[in-house]
Amino acid sequence: MVFLRRTMLVRYLLLSAMLALLLFISSFWLPQGGVRDCGSAWQPCLIFYHQTPKPLLVPEEWAEPGGALPLIKECPGQSFQAWRLLLHLKSSLTDKDDILLEPYLQGWDQLLNFMESLGTMVSFFSQKVKEKVVLIRDLSLKHSAEAHGNRGPADNSRLQTPASFGLKTGVYRSVRSMVEAELKTGVVNFSRRTDSGCRTLLRLHRSLLWLKLMLEGLAEGPDADGRFKTPGELSRDAYKVALAPHHHWVLRQAAELVFLALPDRQYFLQLVCVQKQHEAAPVLRIIIHALTLVHAQTQRILAEHDMLELP
């Protein structure tokens, strides 16, 4: 009994410390620059800027059978733009049986905008994702510098600019070329953690599944009782499938705070420039379809090389 009480006490202390640290870190998190229309620290914040609307021509093969193609256009007043996300995802699929890394990471730039627009607490997830995006870009820049005879440290000031990544050739051109190159050079380790591009990509791959599953829930209609699940419930369900199996107990408990702090469903609909659920469903399904194609192709490449459980 004494041992059980001590174990429970240690768990509570660890959880309290984790939550305190999470709140402390979140207090320093700031969204992107611009004129902001923000609520409290626990509520979402829209970033305003002006840009000429630019509708995206969605590929016909992405449309639902018998359904009309939705018009994906610029959504004023926010950093996340669905048409930009779709453009990058489509570009990443240009090569057959592969994923181009530059547009893939640019797609993640938009997904980060999406995550960060949901409020300060979501930085618990978005900050880790951002670090992984930067790491792959850093590896690419480092390899490019070494290939051109410059073995000095990469210019970190360039890492924040997606355009600086713009490598059209080299080992970090695509997922397949990166995997093959890192296996050849021994960068990937199957028994211990390394900061390889493959391991980092696997973590992004799991996070992409989490977002895809959450959006699938948002696109669904009400249950038998006419009730829509809240975004917090949908995120929790997706997290249990995609990320929780790979997180330790303290992180899983801390993630619960994030789900409680998510905005309501109406806010998510506004992020894709609609007001009603029936308007959102076609747009969300197009996004989900694109995410599914990218996720499935990445999954195949990682599975071919037994990389789905890298430590």
Disulfide bonds with the S-S distance in Angstrom:
Cys38-Cys45 2.26
Cys75-Cys273 1.81
